[in-house]
Amino acid sequence: MFKLRFRNPLTRMKLNRQLILLFLILVSPVFVLNLYANNQAESILKRHVTNAYMELNKQNHLLINRDIDTVNRVMSTIIVNPNVQQLQAGAEDVYDRLKVYETADKLLPTFTMGTSGGDSIAYYLYVYDPLQKYSFAPQTSSKFRNGGVFFYSDLNKPSWTDEAISRKGRGFLRIIDGIGTGRSQTLAYIRAVNSTISGKLIVGVLVASNMDKKIEQSLNSVSLPDNGEMFLTDYDNTILASTVHDSMGEKLDLPPSMVVGTKNENTTDDIYKDYIYVQHADYEIKQKLVYRISAASMLRQQSEVKHAIQLISVAYSLFAIIVMAYFWRSLLFPLQKLAGFARVYEPGRKVPTEVIDRNDEVGVLIHSVYNMARRLNVLIQEQYVLDIKQKEAQLQLLYQQINPHLLYNTLESIYWKSTLEGNSDSAEMIKELSKLMRISLSRGRELITLQEELEHATAYTLLQQKRYEYEFQVHWETDEEALTSLIPKISLQPLIENAIIHGVRNMGEDGVIVVRMLRQEDEVVVQVEDNGYKPIDHEALNRMIREPRLEDRSGYGVHNVHERIQLHFGEVYGIQYSMPQGGGTLVTIHLPFRLQEEKPNAADAG
């Protein structure tokens, strides 16, 4: 089965960038919500405010209709009065007609209703008199300021009488010329007066003047913000009454959605030309009550909400910045410092000694990393010292193993030579032996010059030539520049010994050994070549000297030399076996070129 491995993309970012990204993720929703809240604040505020004003407008319109209904009930009382009904009958006697007229004319002022503005609602009865039976009645008089009776014929009837008659007793509001008010126009409530004797007869038309003052009194009982304006209009948007001075009779500019009303009652709102319009329309009476409020008031409330939201957003952002700065200093900065230390730390490098005065996970981590680095430094130092001591012990052990071996072989050569020939050459061999011992000791030095190693190898070769009855040839090819370089002592002797024993020992004068010492730039090459006739597996020899040494295995001396060279100079140097062109064996030693560090004194030379 295959497992889907998800790699967190944040791990590819540095910690400080991750923290900045986290800050943006935390703060960005606040600004998105801020933008959303600002956009919604206007619609929410408009909905709540307009809903409240729509309800207020509806109640206000209902109150106005109640006032109109009160006037309508008064008119009903006037209409059913017998004296009013008798005006249409027209008695034959002038005296009787005068008496009826005076009674009715005195009756109307008794129904006058006062308003808060000082003007009163007065009732005027226009009686239809086509035969001029009441020609004696005055046409104009100051007494008509509180109501009275007028007579009209087809020649001088007011324009609104026909409309009143057509409505069949239903009242309506209309702007007419001023009647006893001292004003050019007045808002009147007009209603036809039908005969109670015969329903087909019309007594006249009853008019209630100064209705605009009564309606304004109801409008002023409502308070709108920023001096909001209220208008009572008909369905043609003609202002019947309003809170705006001298606006009666003007056309009100309404939003297109509010120009035409619908059946029954309807309440609508709209924003038009920097104003909020709230309208309640009553189709039955063809009236509309309109509130006009400056949108600036609502915008001020909206701006206050926006400012509150923005203040909260800014406060949250500042709080988030403070929190992120705290974590940046308390968490990110120490981790960055620790990461920098871990990035440049190398074994053995000095570890900061600052005191970590914190007990949280970050402090534990920093303390643990520093302690681990210190322990690693101590372990590296201890391992380095241990390696040096181990190399020194190995070298001392190798030297202790080499010297007895060399001494044994030399003494054996002296013994056989003395046995075969007597004591004639013993002195010379002992001399060479002393030279070998002197160079082998070398005042405890582990590295000697190639010049000194050459002397050691020459003394050994002379001893070996005197040991055997047959003669073999030894050629020395040396580079003067190479003789000053250092080499582990007793390195050539085992190689020359192998060349004699395994190569030229039984070849007599045909046996040839060539010893070369050459400098090649920064290296020194030492070669021991023989022309031995026995077949040799050189690859096996190379494997043998590079494998771990066993006590019972041959090749001990060459393996010893190879190990000492690598202990002193490294694993890139050492011994290599190969076959020269003419046959035999070629042993090559690769050494770095190093100058002599210490010269032997006169005592050593003796």
KAURQUI-V815412 format. One record per residue. RES is the residue in one small letter. PHI is phi in degrees with one decimal (NA if undefined). PSI is psi in degrees with one decimal (999 if undefined). NEAR is the number of other C-alpha atoms within 10 Angstrom. Layout:
BEGIN
res={RES & RES}
phi={PHI & PHI}
psi={PSI & PSI}
near={NEAR & NEAR}
END
This chain:
BEGIN
res={m & f & k & l & r & f & r & n & p & l & t & r & m & k & l & n & r & q & l & i & l & l & f & l & i & l & v & s & p & v & f & v & l & n & l & y & a & n & n & q & a & e & s & i & l & k & r & h & v & t & n & a & y & m & e & l & n & k & q & n & h & l & l & i & n & r & d & i & d & t & v & n & r & v & m & s & t & i & i & v & n & p & n & v & q & q & l & q & a & g & a & e & d & v & y & d & r & l & k & v & y & e & t & a & d & k & l & l & p & t & f & t & m & g & t & s & g & g & d & s & i & a & y & y & l & y & v & y & d & p & l & q & k & y & s & f & a & p & q & t & s & s & k & f & r & n & g & g & v & f & f & y & s & d & l & n & k & p & s & w & t & d & e & a & i & s & r & k & g & r & g & f & l & r & i & i & d & g & i & g & t & g & r & s & q & t & l & a & y & i & r & a & v & n & s & t & i & s & g & k & l & i & v & g & v & l & v & a & s & n & m & d & k & k & i & e & q & s & l & n & s & v & s & l & p & d & n & g & e & m & f & l & t & d & y & d & n & t & i & l & a & s & t & v & h & d & s & m & g & e & k & l & d & l & p & p & s & m & v & v & g & t & k & n & e & n & t & t & d & d & i & y & k & d & y & i & y & v & q & h & a & d & y & e & i & k & q & k & l & v & y & r & i & s & a & a & s & m & l & r & q & q & s & e & v & k & h & a & i & q & l & i & s & v & a & y & s & l & f & a & i & i & v & m & a & y & f & w & r & s & l & l & f & p & l & q & k & l & a & g & f & a & r & v & y & e & p & g & r & k & v & p & t & e & v & i & d & r & n & d & e & v & g & v & l & i & h & s & v & y & n & m & a & r & r & l & n & v & l & i & q & e & q & y & v & l & d & i & k & q & k & e & a & q & l & q & l & l & y & q & q & i & n & p & h & l & l & y & n & t & l & e & s & i & y & w & k & s & t & l & e & g & n & s & d & s & a & e & m & i & k & e & l & s & k & l & m & r & i & s & l & s & r & g & r & e & l & i & t & l & q & e & e & l & e & h & a & t & a & y & t & l & l & q & q & k & r & y & e & y & e & f & q & v & h & w & e & t & d & e & e & a & l & t & s & l & i & p & k & i & s & l & q & p & l & i & e & n & a & i & i & h & g & v & r & n & m & g & e & d & g & v & i & v & v & r & m & l & r & q & e & d & e & v & v & v & q & v & e & d & n & g & y & k & p & i & d & h & e & a & l & n & r & m & i & r & e & p & r & l & e & d & r & s & g & y & g & v & h & n & v & h & e & r & i & q & l & h & f & g & e & v & y & g & i & q & y & s & m & p & q & g & g & g & t & l & v & t & i & h & l & p & f & r & l & q & e & e & k & p & n & a & a & d & a & g}
phi={NA & -97.0 & -98.6 & -81.1 & -98.3 & -102.8 & -105.2 & -66.8 & -65.5 & -67.5 & -68.7 & -83.3 & -101.5 & -70.3 & -63.9 & -66.2 & -70.5 & -61.9 & -67.6 & -64.5 & -62.2 & -61.7 & -62.6 & -64.4 & -65.1 & -73.9 & -88.2 & -57.3 & -59.8 & -65.3 & -72.0 & -64.6 & -64.9 & -60.9 & -62.4 & -63.9 & -64.9 & -63.8 & -69.5 & -80.9 & -61.0 & -64.1 & -67.7 & -65.0 & -64.5 & -61.8 & -64.3 & -68.4 & -67.0 & -65.4 & -60.8 & -66.0 & -70.3 & -62.8 & -66.6 & -63.9 & -62.7 & -61.6 & -67.8 & -64.8 & -65.2 & -62.6 & -64.8 & -64.3 & -64.3 & -66.1 & -62.2 & -65.1 & -64.4 & -61.6 & -62.4 & -64.0 & -67.0 & -60.8 & -62.4 & -61.7 & -64.1 & -66.7 & -62.6 & -79.7 & -65.1 & -59.5 & -60.5 & -68.7 & -66.3 & -73.2 & -64.1 & -77.7 & -63.2 & 67.6 & -59.0 & -70.1 & -82.1 & -62.3 & -60.9 & -64.0 & -65.2 & -64.0 & -64.0 & -63.5 & -60.4 & -62.2 & -65.5 & -67.5 & -66.8 & -80.0 & -69.1 & -61.1 & -60.6 & -69.1 & -96.4 & -60.5 & -118.4 & -80.8 & -125.7 & -69.6 & -83.1 & 99.9 & -81.9 & -111.5 & -84.7 & -110.0 & -108.6 & -125.7 & -109.2 & -100.8 & -96.6 & -75.2 & -131.5 & -68.0 & -95.1 & 59.4 & -73.8 & -114.7 & -68.5 & -76.3 & -70.9 & -66.9 & -88.4 & -134.6 & -167.0 & -63.8 & -70.7 & -77.1 & -66.9 & -109.8 & 110.1 & 170.8 & -113.2 & -120.0 & -123.3 & -137.8 & -120.5 & -66.1 & -82.1 & -125.6 & -72.9 & -65.2 & -67.3 & -90.6 & -67.7 & -63.0 & -64.8 & -63.7 & -65.5 & -68.1 & -80.5 & 57.1 & 92.3 & -90.1 & -80.6 & -156.9 & -96.1 & -153.1 & -83.4 & -129.5 & -64.0 & -61.0 & -119.0 & 59.1 & -109.3 & 78.9 & -109.4 & -72.0 & -136.5 & -148.6 & -90.9 & -117.1 & -102.7 & -116.6 & -151.1 & -72.8 & -106.7 & -87.4 & -76.3 & -81.9 & -81.8 & -130.2 & -65.1 & -83.3 & -88.8 & -113.8 & -72.4 & 167.8 & -130.8 & -103.3 & -124.5 & -107.2 & -89.7 & 61.0 & -66.4 & -62.7 & -69.4 & -65.6 & -69.0 & -60.4 & -60.9 & -69.3 & -66.4 & -70.2 & -74.7 & -105.3 & -108.2 & -109.3 & -68.3 & 51.1 & 54.7 & -59.7 & -105.8 & -127.3 & -134.8 & -106.6 & -125.5 & -89.9 & -75.9 & -96.4 & 66.6 & -83.1 & -72.7 & -91.6 & -156.8 & -162.8 & -89.1 & -93.1 & -66.6 & 56.7 & -106.0 & -63.8 & 93.4 & -82.7 & -88.2 & -92.1 & -82.4 & -110.8 & -58.1 & -55.3 & -71.0 & -109.5 & -71.1 & -105.4 & -88.9 & -122.1 & -67.5 & 61.9 & -92.7 & -149.9 & -120.2 & -133.9 & -146.1 & -166.7 & -110.7 & -146.4 & 51.7 & 64.6 & -129.1 & -99.0 & -109.5 & -124.7 & -130.7 & -121.7 & -110.8 & -119.1 & -67.3 & -63.9 & -102.5 & 55.5 & -129.8 & -136.5 & -104.5 & -120.9 & -102.8 & -122.4 & -119.9 & -63.9 & -67.1 & -62.2 & -64.9 & -66.7 & -63.5 & -64.3 & -64.3 & -64.8 & -64.2 & -64.4 & -65.2 & -62.2 & -62.4 & -63.5 & -65.3 & -64.0 & -62.3 & -63.2 & -64.3 & -64.9 & -62.0 & -64.5 & -63.4 & -62.8 & -62.0 & -64.0 & -64.5 & -63.0 & -63.9 & -65.7 & -64.9 & -62.4 & -67.0 & -61.3 & -77.9 & -83.2 & -114.2 & -71.2 & -60.8 & -61.3 & -68.0 & -63.0 & -63.9 & -66.5 & -63.9 & -62.8 & -64.7 & -66.2 & -71.7 & -102.0 & -70.1 & -127.6 & -53.5 & 99.1 & -71.0 & -65.9 & -100.5 & -55.2 & -105.5 & -65.0 & -86.6 & -91.8 & -97.4 & -155.7 & -109.6 & -81.3 & -62.5 & -65.3 & -62.8 & -61.8 & -64.8 & -62.8 & -60.9 & -67.6 & -65.0 & -64.2 & -64.9 & -64.3 & -64.8 & -63.5 & -63.2 & -64.8 & -62.4 & -64.6 & -64.9 & -63.9 & -63.9 & -65.6 & -66.7 & -63.3 & -63.2 & -64.0 & -63.7 & -62.5 & -64.6 & -64.9 & -64.0 & -62.7 & -65.3 & -63.7 & -62.8 & -63.2 & -65.3 & -64.5 & -64.3 & -65.2 & -78.5 & -72.8 & -58.4 & -63.2 & -63.8 & -63.6 & -60.7 & -62.8 & -62.8 & -66.4 & -64.5 & -64.5 & -63.6 & -62.3 & -62.2 & -64.0 & -64.4 & -65.2 & -67.1 & -80.9 & -117.2 & 86.1 & -107.4 & -66.8 & -104.8 & -63.6 & -59.8 & -66.6 & -68.4 & -64.5 & -61.3 & -63.8 & -65.3 & -63.5 & -64.7 & -60.9 & -65.2 & -64.0 & -69.6 & -65.0 & -71.2 & 50.3 & 54.0 & 81.6 & -70.6 & -94.1 & -113.3 & -127.3 & -76.0 & -61.7 & -62.2 & -69.4 & -64.8 & -64.1 & -61.8 & -60.7 & -66.2 & -64.7 & -61.4 & -64.2 & -63.9 & -62.7 & -63.9 & -68.3 & -66.4 & -76.4 & -72.2 & -95.0 & -72.1 & -88.0 & -105.9 & -125.6 & -98.6 & -127.7 & -113.3 & -111.9 & -118.2 & -121.4 & -103.9 & -57.6 & -66.8 & -81.8 & -68.8 & -86.3 & -76.3 & -93.4 & -150.1 & -58.4 & -65.0 & 58.6 & -98.6 & -80.2 & -56.1 & -64.8 & -70.6 & -67.0 & -62.8 & -65.4 & -63.8 & -73.2 & -69.5 & -97.0 & -120.6 & -111.1 & -60.5 & -104.0 & -101.7 & 62.5 & -71.2 & -75.8 & -75.5 & -132.5 & -120.2 & -116.6 & -112.6 & -118.5 & -133.5 & -126.6 & -105.7 & -125.7 & 55.8 & -94.2 & -126.6 & -122.6 & -112.6 & -115.2 & -124.5 & -123.6 & -119.6 & -129.6 & -106.5 & -58.2 & -95.8 & -76.7 & -70.2 & -126.0 & -90.0 & -67.2 & -64.4 & -65.3 & -62.8 & -62.9 & -66.4 & -64.8 & -75.5 & -100.0 & -89.7 & -54.6 & -77.3 & -108.5 & -66.4 & -98.8 & -99.0 & -73.3 & 77.7 & -61.6 & -66.6 & -67.0 & -59.2 & -60.4 & -63.6 & -61.4 & -66.2 & -65.9 & -63.0 & -71.1 & -63.8 & -82.9 & -117.9 & 112.7 & -77.3 & -77.0 & -108.0 & 149.2 & -107.5 & -136.4 & -93.4 & -156.9 & -109.5 & -71.7 & -65.6 & -84.1 & 93.6 & 96.7 & -138.1 & -122.4 & -106.9 & -117.7 & -108.1 & -103.4 & -132.4 & -76.2 & -80.7 & -133.4 & -76.0 & -67.3 & -91.2 & -149.6 & -97.0 & -69.8 & -90.3 & -64.6 & -64.2 & -67.6 & -63.6 & -74.6}
psi={143.1 & 132.4 & 130.6 & 114.0 & 123.7 & 125.2 & 122.9 & 117.8 & -20.5 & -23.5 & -15.2 & -7.6 & 152.9 & 158.6 & -36.6 & -35.9 & -35.8 & -39.3 & -39.9 & -42.3 & -40.3 & -40.3 & -44.4 & -38.5 & -37.0 & -35.8 & -34.8 & -40.2 & -30.6 & -42.7 & -33.4 & -44.7 & -35.8 & -47.5 & -44.1 & -43.5 & -39.2 & -39.4 & -36.2 & -23.0 & -40.9 & -47.9 & -39.3 & -45.8 & -42.9 & -42.8 & -46.4 & -42.9 & -48.8 & -35.0 & -41.7 & -43.0 & -34.0 & -42.4 & -40.2 & -41.3 & -43.0 & -43.6 & -37.9 & -41.0 & -37.8 & -39.6 & -39.9 & -42.4 & -32.1 & -40.8 & -42.1 & -38.4 & -34.6 & -44.7 & -38.9 & -39.0 & -38.5 & -42.2 & -38.2 & -38.3 & -41.4 & -41.1 & -42.6 & -2.2 & 133.4 & -40.4 & -37.9 & -40.8 & -31.4 & -15.2 & -32.0 & -27.8 & -41.6 & 76.3 & 154.2 & -34.4 & 129.7 & -38.0 & -42.7 & -40.6 & -39.2 & -40.8 & -43.1 & -42.6 & -48.3 & -38.0 & -45.8 & -38.9 & -30.5 & -25.4 & -42.5 & -45.2 & -20.7 & -16.5 & 6.2 & 136.2 & 128.1 & 156.8 & 168.1 & -21.3 & -3.1 & -26.5 & 146.3 & 155.0 & 113.9 & 148.0 & 131.4 & 132.4 & 119.9 & 110.1 & 132.2 & 117.9 & 74.6 & -24.3 & 4.3 & 39.5 & -19.0 & 40.4 & -16.1 & -14.9 & 136.6 & 150.7 & -41.9 & 144.0 & 150.1 & -19.1 & -15.2 & 1.5 & -24.7 & 15.0 & 163.1 & -175.3 & 132.6 & 156.1 & 139.7 & 157.0 & -174.7 & -20.8 & -30.8 & 25.4 & 143.1 & 156.5 & -26.5 & -2.9 & -39.3 & -40.6 & -39.6 & -42.6 & -36.6 & -24.8 & -8.1 & 52.4 & -4.0 & 131.5 & 161.8 & 160.6 & 139.7 & 141.7 & 122.3 & 173.8 & 149.1 & 136.3 & 107.1 & 22.7 & -13.9 & 2.6 & 156.3 & -31.1 & 155.5 & 153.2 & 120.7 & 149.0 & 120.5 & 139.2 & 136.0 & 144.7 & 107.0 & 153.1 & 135.4 & -15.5 & -47.1 & 118.6 & -17.9 & -14.9 & 147.1 & 120.7 & -43.7 & -152.4 & 132.5 & 131.9 & 130.7 & 116.3 & 169.9 & 29.7 & -26.5 & -35.6 & -38.6 & -41.8 & -40.0 & -35.9 & -40.7 & -38.0 & -38.8 & -13.0 & -10.3 & 134.4 & 123.3 & 150.7 & 149.5 & 44.1 & 46.8 & 149.9 & 148.0 & 137.4 & 135.2 & 117.7 & 165.9 & -172.4 & -6.2 & 8.7 & 23.5 & 128.5 & 120.0 & -39.2 & 151.7 & 172.5 & -1.0 & 128.2 & 136.5 & 38.1 & -3.0 & 132.8 & -12.5 & 161.0 & 132.4 & 127.5 & 107.3 & 159.4 & 149.4 & -30.7 & -14.0 & 2.9 & -44.4 & 128.3 & 176.5 & 176.2 & 156.9 & -158.6 & 146.1 & 132.7 & 125.1 & 165.6 & 157.8 & 159.7 & 122.6 & 123.4 & 53.4 & 20.0 & 149.5 & 123.8 & 129.9 & 125.0 & 137.3 & 118.4 & 138.1 & 107.2 & -31.6 & -42.3 & 2.4 & 49.3 & 151.9 & 131.5 & 123.1 & 131.4 & 133.1 & 111.9 & 136.7 & 131.0 & -18.3 & -33.6 & -43.9 & -38.9 & -34.0 & -43.7 & -39.4 & -41.6 & -34.3 & -40.3 & -43.1 & -42.8 & -39.2 & -42.7 & -43.8 & -39.4 & -42.4 & -41.4 & -44.6 & -42.2 & -41.9 & -41.1 & -43.6 & -41.5 & -42.2 & -38.8 & -42.4 & -43.8 & -44.0 & -38.0 & -38.6 & -47.8 & -33.1 & -44.5 & -38.4 & -31.3 & -52.9 & -42.9 & -48.5 & -37.5 & -38.5 & -41.0 & -41.1 & -40.8 & -39.0 & -40.2 & -44.5 & -30.3 & -37.1 & -3.4 & 136.2 & 146.5 & 128.4 & -14.8 & 149.6 & 137.6 & 136.5 & 144.3 & 13.5 & 151.7 & 126.8 & 98.2 & 63.7 & 144.1 & 6.0 & -175.3 & -35.0 & -43.8 & -42.0 & -40.9 & -47.3 & -45.9 & -40.7 & -42.1 & -43.6 & -42.7 & -38.2 & -41.1 & -41.3 & -44.3 & -36.9 & -39.9 & -42.6 & -42.1 & -40.4 & -42.1 & -44.0 & -39.8 & -37.2 & -47.0 & -40.2 & -40.3 & -41.1 & -46.8 & -37.9 & -41.7 & -42.2 & -41.7 & -39.9 & -42.7 & -44.0 & -39.7 & -40.7 & -42.2 & -40.1 & -30.8 & -32.7 & -48.7 & -46.8 & -36.5 & -46.2 & -46.4 & -39.1 & -48.1 & -39.6 & -45.3 & -34.5 & -39.8 & -43.4 & -39.5 & -52.7 & -38.4 & -43.5 & -36.1 & -41.5 & -36.9 & -0.4 & -152.2 & 17.8 & -38.0 & 8.1 & -40.8 & -41.6 & -39.9 & -37.2 & -36.0 & -46.4 & -35.6 & -40.4 & -35.8 & -40.1 & -45.6 & -38.4 & -46.4 & -33.8 & -39.3 & -52.8 & 36.0 & 32.3 & 1.4 & 143.3 & -29.6 & 132.2 & 168.0 & 158.5 & -28.4 & -45.4 & -39.0 & -33.9 & -42.8 & -42.7 & -46.5 & -36.6 & -45.1 & -42.2 & -41.5 & -41.9 & -39.0 & -42.5 & -35.6 & -33.4 & -21.3 & -41.9 & 148.4 & -32.2 & 159.4 & 139.1 & 157.1 & 144.0 & 123.5 & 133.7 & 119.0 & 105.4 & 145.7 & 121.9 & -34.6 & -27.2 & -20.4 & -18.7 & -9.7 & 158.8 & 151.0 & 144.5 & 133.6 & 153.2 & 48.6 & -34.4 & -33.4 & -45.9 & -33.1 & -41.7 & -36.8 & -43.2 & -37.7 & -35.3 & -51.1 & -45.9 & -2.6 & -67.9 & 6.1 & -38.1 & 17.2 & -4.4 & -137.0 & -14.4 & -17.0 & 132.1 & 132.1 & 128.8 & 126.7 & 121.3 & 143.2 & 108.8 & 147.8 & 129.4 & 92.9 & -112.0 & 12.9 & 160.6 & 131.1 & 123.6 & 125.4 & 139.5 & 113.3 & 135.9 & 160.1 & 36.8 & 148.8 & -10.8 & 141.1 & 135.7 & 135.7 & 92.4 & -35.4 & -36.8 & -39.5 & -41.8 & -40.9 & -37.1 & -44.2 & -15.1 & -8.7 & 159.6 & 137.7 & 134.4 & 148.8 & -34.0 & 12.7 & 147.1 & 173.1 & 23.9 & -43.5 & -43.8 & -42.1 & -39.3 & -47.0 & -42.6 & -41.9 & -41.8 & -37.5 & -43.9 & -32.2 & -37.7 & -38.9 & -11.9 & 167.8 & -11.1 & -12.9 & 164.6 & -157.0 & 142.9 & 127.6 & 143.3 & 172.8 & 123.8 & 173.3 & -37.5 & 4.6 & 172.7 & -147.2 & 138.6 & 119.2 & 124.9 & 130.2 & 125.7 & 126.1 & 150.5 & 150.2 & 114.2 & 134.0 & 161.1 & 131.4 & -26.1 & 131.6 & 143.7 & 145.7 & -175.1 & -34.8 & -38.4 & -36.9 & -32.5 & 999}
near={3 & 4 & 5 & 6 & 6 & 6 & 8 & 7 & 7 & 11 & 9 & 9 & 11 & 10 & 16 & 13 & 11 & 14 & 17 & 13 & 14 & 13 & 16 & 13 & 11 & 14 & 18 & 13 & 12 & 18 & 16 & 11 & 13 & 18 & 15 & 11 & 16 & 19 & 13 & 13 & 19 & 18 & 12 & 14 & 16 & 20 & 13 & 12 & 12 & 20 & 16 & 12 & 20 & 21 & 14 & 16 & 25 & 22 & 13 & 19 & 24 & 15 & 15 & 20 & 15 & 12 & 16 & 20 & 13 & 12 & 20 & 19 & 12 & 16 & 25 & 15 & 11 & 21 & 23 & 14 & 14 & 12 & 18 & 25 & 22 & 18 & 23 & 19 & 12 & 18 & 14 & 9 & 8 & 13 & 10 & 12 & 20 & 18 & 12 & 19 & 22 & 15 & 13 & 22 & 21 & 13 & 19 & 21 & 20 & 12 & 17 & 17 & 17 & 14 & 15 & 11 & 10 & 8 & 17 & 21 & 27 & 26 & 32 & 24 & 27 & 22 & 23 & 21 & 20 & 14 & 11 & 13 & 16 & 20 & 11 & 10 & 14 & 10 & 11 & 10 & 9 & 10 & 11 & 20 & 20 & 23 & 27 & 22 & 24 & 21 & 22 & 20 & 14 & 10 & 7 & 9 & 16 & 14 & 9 & 15 & 19 & 12 & 13 & 21 & 19 & 11 & 12 & 13 & 17 & 14 & 22 & 19 & 22 & 18 & 22 & 19 & 15 & 15 & 23 & 21 & 19 & 10 & 10 & 10 & 16 & 25 & 24 & 26 & 24 & 29 & 28 & 27 & 27 & 21 & 20 & 16 & 10 & 8 & 8 & 9 & 12 & 19 & 23 & 27 & 25 & 26 & 28 & 27 & 33 & 27 & 26 & 22 & 23 & 23 & 24 & 22 & 17 & 17 & 23 & 13 & 9 & 12 & 11 & 15 & 10 & 12 & 11 & 17 & 19 & 26 & 25 & 28 & 24 & 20 & 18 & 14 & 21 & 20 & 23 & 27 & 27 & 24 & 21 & 12 & 7 & 9 & 15 & 22 & 18 & 13 & 14 & 17 & 12 & 18 & 15 & 9 & 11 & 22 & 13 & 10 & 21 & 13 & 10 & 11 & 14 & 14 & 20 & 16 & 22 & 17 & 16 & 16 & 11 & 11 & 19 & 22 & 25 & 25 & 27 & 27 & 28 & 22 & 16 & 10 & 15 & 17 & 25 & 29 & 26 & 29 & 24 & 22 & 22 & 21 & 17 & 14 & 15 & 20 & 16 & 11 & 14 & 21 & 16 & 12 & 17 & 20 & 13 & 12 & 20 & 18 & 13 & 14 & 18 & 15 & 12 & 15 & 19 & 13 & 12 & 16 & 14 & 12 & 13 & 18 & 14 & 12 & 13 & 18 & 12 & 12 & 15 & 18 & 14 & 15 & 18 & 15 & 12 & 17 & 13 & 11 & 15 & 13 & 9 & 8 & 13 & 13 & 14 & 15 & 12 & 11 & 17 & 10 & 8 & 8 & 7 & 11 & 9 & 11 & 10 & 8 & 10 & 17 & 16 & 14 & 14 & 18 & 19 & 12 & 16 & 19 & 13 & 13 & 21 & 19 & 13 & 16 & 18 & 14 & 14 & 14 & 14 & 12 & 12 & 12 & 12 & 12 & 12 & 13 & 12 & 12 & 15 & 15 & 12 & 15 & 19 & 14 & 11 & 16 & 19 & 11 & 13 & 19 & 14 & 11 & 12 & 19 & 14 & 11 & 12 & 20 & 14 & 13 & 19 & 21 & 15 & 13 & 21 & 15 & 10 & 10 & 10 & 11 & 12 & 10 & 13 & 16 & 11 & 13 & 23 & 15 & 13 & 20 & 22 & 13 & 18 & 23 & 15 & 15 & 22 & 22 & 14 & 16 & 11 & 8 & 13 & 19 & 19 & 24 & 21 & 25 & 18 & 20 & 24 & 20 & 14 & 24 & 23 & 20 & 20 & 23 & 19 & 15 & 22 & 21 & 17 & 17 & 20 & 15 & 11 & 14 & 19 & 19 & 15 & 17 & 12 & 12 & 12 & 17 & 12 & 13 & 13 & 22 & 22 & 18 & 22 & 23 & 29 & 22 & 24 & 25 & 22 & 24 & 22 & 21 & 22 & 25 & 18 & 17 & 25 & 22 & 11 & 17 & 24 & 24 & 23 & 17 & 16 & 14 & 12 & 15 & 21 & 21 & 22 & 17 & 21 & 15 & 22 & 17 & 19 & 11 & 8 & 9 & 16 & 23 & 16 & 22 & 20 & 22 & 26 & 27 & 22 & 24 & 15 & 11 & 11 & 17 & 11 & 16 & 11 & 10 & 16 & 15 & 12 & 18 & 22 & 14 & 9 & 10 & 15 & 10 & 7 & 7 & 8 & 11 & 15 & 16 & 20 & 21 & 21 & 19 & 25 & 20 & 22 & 23 & 23 & 15 & 18 & 17 & 15 & 13 & 11 & 10 & 18 & 21 & 22 & 19 & 22 & 18 & 17 & 13 & 9 & 9 & 16 & 20 & 26 & 22 & 20 & 19 & 20 & 17 & 25 & 19 & 20 & 15 & 14 & 15 & 11 & 10 & 9 & 12 & 9 & 7 & 6 & 12 & 10 & 7}
END
